[in-house]
Amino acid sequence: MILGAISLVIWFVVAFALGVRWFIDENTAQPILMAGGIALMVAAIPWLAYRPLVRRLSEAAKRKEAQRL
């Protein structure tokens, strides 16, 4: 749930920033779709990094537990 919220915020910020930067008005559909697509690719980064992040955190927890024993 947290990862989805982070992705949503990233998507909104990137799409809004590109929309403002490209000055999209109501008559230009193509840049709106392109900004949304670029934002979607950027927002996928947390999901692509999920497995390595979980692996790294679980290994750190195991090392910490081993040191405690």
C-alpha positions as CSV (number, residue, x, y, z in Angstrom):
1,M,0.0,0.0,0.0
2,I,2.8,2.4,0.8
3,L,4.6,1.5,-2.4
4,G,1.5,2.3,-4.4
5,A,1.1,5.6,-2.7
6,I,4.7,6.5,-3.4
7,S,4.3,5.5,-7.0
8,L,1.1,7.6,-7.3
9,V,2.8,10.7,-5.9
10,I,5.8,10.2,-8.2
11,W,3.4,9.8,-11.2
12,F,1.4,12.9,-10.3
13,V,4.5,15.0,-9.7
14,V,6.2,14.0,-13.0
15,A,3.1,14.3,-15.1
16,F,2.2,17.7,-13.6
17,A,5.8,18.9,-14.0
18,L,5.9,17.8,-17.7
19,G,2.4,19.3,-18.3
20,V,3.5,22.7,-16.9
21,R,6.9,22.6,-18.6
22,W,5.3,21.7,-22.0
23,F,2.4,24.1,-21.4
24,I,-0.3,21.7,-22.4
25,D,-3.6,23.2,-23.2
26,E,-6.9,21.5,-23.9
27,N,-6.3,21.2,-27.7
28,T,-3.1,19.1,-27.5
29,A,-3.9,15.5,-26.7
30,Q,-0.6,13.9,-27.8
31,P,1.7,15.7,-25.2
32,I,-0.8,14.8,-22.4
33,L,-0.6,11.1,-23.3
34,M,3.2,11.3,-23.7
35,A,3.6,13.1,-20.3
36,G,1.4,10.4,-18.7
37,G,3.4,7.6,-20.3
38,I,6.7,9.1,-19.2
39,A,5.4,9.6,-15.7
40,L,4.2,6.0,-15.6
41,M,7.6,4.7,-16.5
42,V,9.2,6.8,-13.8
43,A,6.6,5.8,-11.2
44,A,7.4,2.1,-12.0
45,I,10.9,2.5,-10.5
46,P,9.9,1.8,-6.9
47,W,8.2,-1.4,-8.0
48,L,11.2,-2.5,-10.0
49,A,13.4,-1.8,-7.0
50,Y,11.1,-3.7,-4.6
51,R,12.8,-7.2,-4.7
52,P,16.4,-5.9,-4.2
53,L,15.2,-3.6,-1.4
54,V,13.4,-6.4,0.4
55,R,16.3,-8.8,-0.1
56,R,18.8,-6.2,1.3
57,L,16.6,-5.4,4.3
58,S,16.0,-9.1,5.1
59,E,19.7,-9.9,4.9
60,A,20.5,-7.0,7.2
61,A,17.9,-8.2,9.7
62,K,19.4,-11.7,9.6
63,R,22.9,-10.3,10.1
64,K,21.7,-8.3,13.1
65,E,20.0,-11.3,14.6
66,A,23.1,-13.4,14.1
67,Q,25.2,-10.8,15.9
68,R,22.8,-10.7,18.7
69,L,23.2,-14.4,19.3
